[in-house]
Amino acid sequence: MKKIVLIVAFFFSLTNIFGQANEPKLKITHLRGDFYIYTTYNTSEGSHIPANGMYLVTENGVALFDTPWDSTQFQPLLDSIKLKHNKEVTICIATHWHSDRTDGLEYYKQKGIKTYTTKLTDDLSRKNNKKRAEYLIEKDTIFNIGQYSFETYYPGQGHTEDNIVLWFNKEKVLYGGCLIKGAEAEHLGYLGDGNVFEYETTLKNVQKKYPDPKYIIVSHHNWNNINSLNHSIKMAKELKKIKTTVNIILAIVFK
């Protein structure tokens, strides 16, 4: 019996090993029309975490939103887009300064792709020794690429001081990046560079400005559940309440 258990355990271990080895480093999923979600992976605190970005195929080339988290996938993403659509990436916009959004900026700049971040993101990228874009967005801006139009919007501090979202009005696609968490998320994720007390207000600003999205794309969770923004607001409200209570208690204790 003991031998049988060991044999079964051995085969399960082989399955896990080969399963991990065969897991794709880059996954591309069709969202709607000319919109596609690309997913790469990295490890944080011992966990294998997906990072979603997006790209849009236009008559004037492909617009890329954020860059792969896995540096080995910078070129494979370009190659995959070229093979799938026979078009080149012409522009890339990163939505905040963390590595899962900006790591590929300099690589893509060297490839002749126009790279963009906000001025605030560039300041934080320089301060934290992260990759920087060639062009800066000074204020909320409307981009027109080929037959498509979209806008950048800075709603306030949340996940980071500089996080922005992108809105495609005709298609009702809200690209929330790391600011918005998935509907199944248990918490707001890493907040070491965030603002717990402003997070709820920032998310409500997004909800007020874009009240009727058909799709909400989030960075590290499933984007198929449209309830992600409401769920994120709820988590931010609860966390703010907890932090406020703790601060009051600490103020009383150390008065």
C-alpha positions as CSV (number, residue, x, y, z in Angstrom):
1,M,0.0,0.0,0.0
2,K,2.8,2.3,0.9
3,K,4.5,1.7,-2.5
4,I,1.2,2.5,-4.3
5,V,0.9,5.8,-2.4
6,L,4.5,6.8,-3.3
7,I,4.0,5.9,-6.9
8,V,0.8,8.0,-7.1
9,A,2.5,10.9,-5.3
10,F,5.4,10.6,-7.8
11,F,3.1,10.9,-10.8
12,F,1.2,13.8,-9.3
13,S,4.6,15.6,-8.8
14,L,5.5,15.0,-12.4
15,T,2.1,16.3,-13.5
16,N,2.7,19.5,-11.6
17,I,6.2,19.9,-12.9
18,F,5.3,19.4,-16.5
19,G,2.1,21.5,-16.1
20,Q,4.2,24.4,-14.8
21,A,6.7,24.0,-17.5
22,N,4.1,23.9,-20.2
23,E,2.2,27.0,-18.9
24,P,2.4,29.7,-21.6
25,K,4.4,32.8,-20.6
26,L,2.2,35.0,-22.8
27,K,-1.6,34.6,-23.4
28,I,-3.7,36.7,-25.8
29,T,-7.4,36.8,-25.5
30,H,-9.9,38.5,-27.8
31,L,-12.1,41.0,-25.9
32,R,-14.3,42.5,-28.6
33,G,-13.8,43.9,-32.1
34,D,-10.3,45.1,-32.4
35,F,-9.6,44.9,-28.6
36,Y,-7.4,42.2,-27.1
37,I,-6.1,41.4,-23.6
38,Y,-2.6,40.1,-23.2
39,T,-1.5,38.4,-20.1
40,T,2.1,37.7,-18.8
41,Y,3.2,36.4,-15.4
42,N,5.6,37.1,-12.6
43,T,6.3,36.0,-9.1
44,S,5.6,38.1,-6.1
45,E,6.0,37.0,-2.5
46,G,6.1,33.4,-3.7
47,S,2.9,33.6,-5.7
48,H,2.6,33.2,-9.5
49,I,0.6,36.3,-10.5
50,P,-1.0,37.2,-13.9
51,A,-0.6,40.7,-15.2
52,N,-3.2,41.8,-17.8
53,G,-2.5,44.5,-20.4
54,M,-4.5,45.4,-23.5
55,Y,-3.9,46.3,-27.1
56,L,-6.1,47.8,-29.8
57,V,-5.7,47.1,-33.6
58,T,-6.2,50.3,-35.7
59,E,-5.8,51.3,-39.3
60,N,-2.6,53.2,-38.2
61,G,-1.0,50.4,-36.3
62,V,-1.5,48.8,-32.9
63,A,-1.9,50.8,-29.6
64,L,-0.4,49.0,-26.6
65,F,-1.6,49.7,-23.1
66,D,1.0,48.9,-20.4
67,T,3.9,46.6,-21.0
68,P,4.5,42.9,-20.1
69,W,5.6,42.2,-16.5
70,D,7.8,39.4,-17.7
71,S,10.8,41.0,-19.5
72,T,11.3,37.8,-21.6
73,Q,8.0,38.6,-23.3
74,F,8.7,42.1,-24.6
75,Q,9.6,40.9,-28.0
76,P,7.3,37.8,-28.2
77,L,4.3,40.2,-27.6
78,L,5.4,42.3,-30.6
79,D,6.0,39.2,-32.7
80,S,2.6,37.7,-31.7
81,I,0.8,40.9,-32.7
82,K,2.7,41.1,-36.0
83,L,1.9,37.4,-36.8
84,K,-1.8,37.7,-35.7
85,H,-2.7,41.0,-37.3
86,N,0.2,41.8,-39.7
87,K,0.6,45.2,-38.0
88,E,3.3,46.9,-36.0
89,V,2.8,48.4,-32.5
90,T,3.2,52.2,-32.9
91,I,2.3,53.6,-29.5
92,C,2.5,52.4,-25.9
93,I,0.9,54.1,-22.8
94,A,1.7,53.0,-19.3
95,T,-0.9,53.7,-16.5
96,H,1.4,54.0,-13.5
97,W,5.0,53.7,-12.4
98,H,5.2,50.1,-11.1
99,S,7.3,47.5,-13.0
100,D,4.2,45.5,-14.1
101,R,3.2,48.5,-16.2
102,T,6.5,50.2,-17.2
103,D,9.2,47.6,-17.5
104,G,9.1,47.4,-21.3
105,L,9.0,51.2,-22.0
106,E,12.7,51.6,-22.8
107,Y,12.8,48.4,-24.9
108,Y,9.8,49.6,-26.9
109,K,11.2,53.1,-27.3
110,Q,14.4,51.5,-28.8
111,K,12.1,49.7,-31.3
112,G,10.7,53.0,-32.5
113,I,7.5,52.8,-30.6
114,K,6.2,56.1,-29.2
115,T,6.0,55.5,-25.4
116,Y,3.9,57.7,-23.1
117,T,3.2,58.2,-19.3
118,T,1.9,61.1,-17.4
119,K,4.3,63.7,-16.0
120,L,3.6,62.4,-12.5
121,T,4.4,58.9,-13.5
122,D,7.6,60.0,-15.0
123,D,8.6,61.9,-11.8
124,L,7.9,58.7,-9.8
125,S,9.7,56.5,-12.3
126,R,12.8,58.6,-12.1
127,K,12.7,58.8,-8.3
128,N,12.3,55.0,-8.0
129,N,14.7,54.1,-10.8
130,K,12.0,52.6,-13.1
131,K,11.8,52.6,-16.9
132,R,10.7,55.9,-18.4
133,A,8.7,56.9,-21.4
134,E,9.8,59.2,-24.2
135,Y,6.7,61.4,-24.2
136,L,4.8,62.9,-21.3
137,I,1.0,63.5,-20.9
138,E,0.7,66.8,-19.0
139,K,-3.1,66.5,-18.4
140,D,-6.1,64.3,-19.2
141,T,-5.8,63.8,-23.0
142,I,-7.8,62.5,-25.9
143,F,-5.8,60.3,-28.3
144,N,-7.0,59.6,-31.9
145,I,-5.4,56.6,-33.5
146,G,-6.7,55.4,-36.8
147,Q,-10.5,55.0,-36.5
148,Y,-10.4,54.9,-32.7
149,S,-10.5,57.6,-30.0
150,F,-9.9,57.2,-26.3
151,E,-9.1,59.4,-23.3
152,T,-6.8,59.2,-20.3
153,Y,-8.2,60.2,-16.9
154,Y,-6.4,60.8,-13.6
155,P,-9.1,60.3,-10.9
156,G,-6.8,60.8,-7.9
157,Q,-4.6,58.7,-5.6
158,G,-5.4,55.0,-4.9
159,H,-3.2,52.0,-5.8
160,T,-0.4,54.6,-6.4
161,E,-0.1,58.3,-6.4
162,D,-0.2,58.5,-10.2
163,N,-2.6,55.8,-11.4
164,I,-4.7,56.7,-14.5
165,V,-7.5,54.9,-16.3
166,L,-8.3,54.8,-20.0
167,W,-11.8,55.2,-21.5
168,F,-13.0,54.2,-24.9
169,N,-16.4,55.9,-25.1
170,K,-17.8,54.4,-28.3
171,E,-17.0,50.8,-27.2
172,K,-17.7,51.5,-23.5
173,V,-14.4,49.9,-22.5
174,L,-12.8,51.1,-19.2
175,Y,-9.2,50.1,-18.8
176,G,-8.7,50.3,-15.0
177,G,-5.2,48.9,-14.7
178,C,-4.1,48.2,-11.1
179,L,-6.5,50.8,-9.6
180,I,-9.5,48.5,-10.0
181,K,-9.4,45.0,-8.5
182,G,-11.4,42.0,-9.8
183,A,-14.8,41.1,-8.5
184,E,-13.3,38.0,-6.8
185,A,-10.5,39.9,-5.1
186,E,-10.2,39.6,-1.3
187,H,-8.3,42.8,-0.8
188,L,-6.9,45.8,-2.6
189,G,-3.5,44.3,-3.1
190,Y,-0.2,46.0,-2.5
191,L,-0.7,49.4,-1.0
192,G,2.9,50.4,0.0
193,D,2.8,53.2,-2.6
194,G,-1.0,53.8,-2.3
195,N,-3.3,56.1,-0.4
196,V,-5.8,54.2,1.7
197,F,-7.7,57.3,2.7
198,E,-8.2,58.6,-0.8
199,Y,-8.8,55.2,-2.6
200,E,-12.6,55.1,-2.2
201,T,-13.0,58.7,-3.4
202,T,-10.7,58.0,-6.4
203,L,-12.7,55.0,-7.4
204,K,-16.0,56.9,-7.1
205,N,-14.6,59.6,-9.3
206,V,-14.1,56.9,-12.0
207,Q,-17.6,55.6,-11.5
208,K,-19.1,59.0,-11.7
209,K,-17.2,59.9,-14.9
210,Y,-17.8,56.6,-16.6
211,P,-21.1,55.2,-15.2
212,D,-22.0,52.7,-17.9
213,P,-19.0,50.6,-19.0
214,K,-19.6,47.3,-20.8
215,Y,-16.2,46.0,-20.0
216,I,-13.8,46.8,-17.1
217,I,-10.3,45.6,-17.6
218,V,-8.3,45.0,-14.4
219,S,-4.6,44.1,-14.1
220,H,-4.4,41.1,-11.8
221,H,-7.8,39.4,-11.8
222,N,-10.5,38.2,-14.2
223,W,-12.0,41.0,-16.2
224,N,-15.2,39.2,-17.2
225,N,-17.2,40.4,-14.1
226,I,-18.5,44.0,-14.5
227,N,-19.0,44.2,-10.8
228,S,-15.2,44.8,-10.3
229,L,-15.5,48.6,-9.8
230,N,-18.4,48.3,-7.2
231,H,-16.5,45.6,-5.4
232,S,-13.3,47.7,-5.3
233,I,-15.2,50.7,-3.9
234,K,-16.7,48.5,-1.2
235,M,-13.2,47.1,-0.2
236,A,-11.7,50.6,-0.2
237,K,-14.5,51.9,2.0
238,E,-14.1,49.1,4.5
239,L,-10.3,49.5,4.6
240,K,-10.6,53.3,5.1
241,K,-13.0,52.7,8.0
242,I,-10.5,50.2,9.6
243,K,-7.5,52.5,9.2
244,T,-9.4,55.5,10.5
245,T,-10.5,53.5,13.6
246,V,-6.9,52.3,14.2
247,N,-5.6,55.9,13.9
248,I,-8.2,57.2,16.5
249,I,-7.2,54.4,18.9
250,L,-3.5,55.1,18.5
251,A,-4.1,58.8,19.0
252,I,-5.9,58.1,22.3
253,V,-3.4,55.6,23.5
254,F,-0.4,57.9,22.8
255,K,-2.0,61.1,23.8
